[in-house]
């Protein structure tokens, strides 16, 4: 059976977003932290699919497909080429720049064996 690995960024007071749903605390908290970068690369080596909610998808797709150079390029290349699933009842498609589109699942992210095997019943192919 496949494993689900949760990576979640929260503030010390337990919030996952700041004022106006800002997540600015994430890059500010990790900027220049080489050990964080190494750990992220190790994590990417252990996964075969990225599960995203629609809000995180919107944040990620606005940034990672556009990283073409610099310190984050190696990580961006790994992230961009890893298959993705977006849980959303509103999105019909989830393009990812020049890479393969993410699959859209219009069911709640209930991690049952059926979802984890990505049965075609649950995954709507990108148009």
C-alpha positions in Angstrom: 0.0 0.0 0.0 1.2 3.5 -0.7 1.9 6.0 2.0 0.6 9.6 2.4 3.3 12.0 3.6 1.8 15.3 4.8 3.9 18.4 4.6 2.2 21.4 6.1 3.5 24.9 6.9 1.9 26.5 9.9 2.8 29.5 12.1 3.6 29.0 15.8 0.1 30.0 16.7 -1.3 27.1 14.5 -2.4 29.1 11.5 -1.8 27.9 7.9 -2.2 31.4 6.5 -1.7 35.0 7.5 -3.8 38.1 6.9 -5.7 38.0 3.6 -4.7 34.3 3.3 -1.1 35.2 2.8 1.6 32.5 3.0 4.5 34.9 3.0 5.8 33.4 6.2 6.9 30.2 4.4 9.5 31.7 2.1 10.6 34.2 4.8 11.0 31.4 7.4 13.1 29.2 5.1 15.1 31.8 3.1 18.8 30.9 3.0 18.3 27.7 5.0 20.4 25.2 3.2 19.3 22.3 5.4 15.7 23.1 4.6 16.5 22.9 0.9 18.4 19.6 1.3 15.4 18.1 3.3 13.0 19.2 0.5 15.2 17.5 -2.1 15.2 14.3 0.0 11.4 14.5 0.3 11.0 14.8 -3.5 13.1 11.7 -3.9 10.6 9.7 -1.9 7.3 10.7 -3.6 5.7 9.7 -6.8 2.6 12.0 -6.7 1.8 15.4 -5.2 -1.7 15.9 -3.8 -2.9 19.6 -3.7 -6.0 21.5 -2.8 -7.2 24.1 -5.2 -5.8 27.0 -3.2 -2.3 25.5 -3.0 -2.5 24.5 -6.6 -3.1 28.1 -7.5 -0.2 29.3 -5.5 2.2 26.6 -6.8 1.2 26.9 -10.4 1.8 30.6 -10.3 5.4 30.1 -9.2 7.1 26.7 -9.8 6.5 26.2 -13.5 8.2 29.6 -14.0 11.5 28.8 -12.2 14.0 28.5 -15.0 17.3 29.3 -13.2 18.8 30.0 -9.8 19.1 28.0 -6.6 15.5 26.6 -6.8 15.8 25.2 -10.4 16.7 21.7 -9.4 13.9 21.5 -6.9 11.5 23.1 -9.4 12.4 20.6 -12.1 11.7 17.7 -9.7 8.4 19.3 -8.6 7.3 20.2 -12.1 7.8 16.7 -13.5 6.1 14.9 -10.6 2.5 13.9 -11.3 0.0 16.0 -9.4 -3.6 15.5 -8.3 -5.7 18.6 -7.4 -8.8 18.1 -5.3 -11.4 20.7 -6.5 -15.1 20.8 -7.2 -14.6 24.0 -9.2 -11.6 23.3 -11.5 -12.2 21.4 -14.7 -8.5 21.4 -15.7 -5.3 22.0 -13.9 -2.6 23.0 -16.4 1.0 23.1 -15.1 3.0 25.3 -17.6 4.8 23.3 -20.2 4.6 20.1 -18.1 1.8 17.5 -17.9 -1.4 18.8 -16.5 -2.4 17.8 -13.0 -5.4 15.5 -12.7 -8.5 17.0 -11.1 -10.5 14.9 -8.6 -13.8 16.4 -7.7 -14.3 14.4 -4.6 -13.1 15.3 -1.0 -9.6 14.2 -0.4 -10.5 11.1 1.6 -7.5 8.9 1.6 -9.2 5.5 0.9 -7.4 2.7 -0.9 -9.5 3.6 -3.9 -8.2 7.2 -4.1 -4.6 6.1 -3.4 -4.7 3.6 -6.2 -6.0 6.5 -8.4 -8.8 4.4 -9.9 -10.1 5.9 -13.1 -13.5 6.1 -11.4 -12.1 8.9 -9.1 -9.7 10.7 -11.5 -11.0 12.8 -14.3 -8.5 12.9 -17.2 -7.3 16.4 -18.2 -9.1 17.6 -21.3 
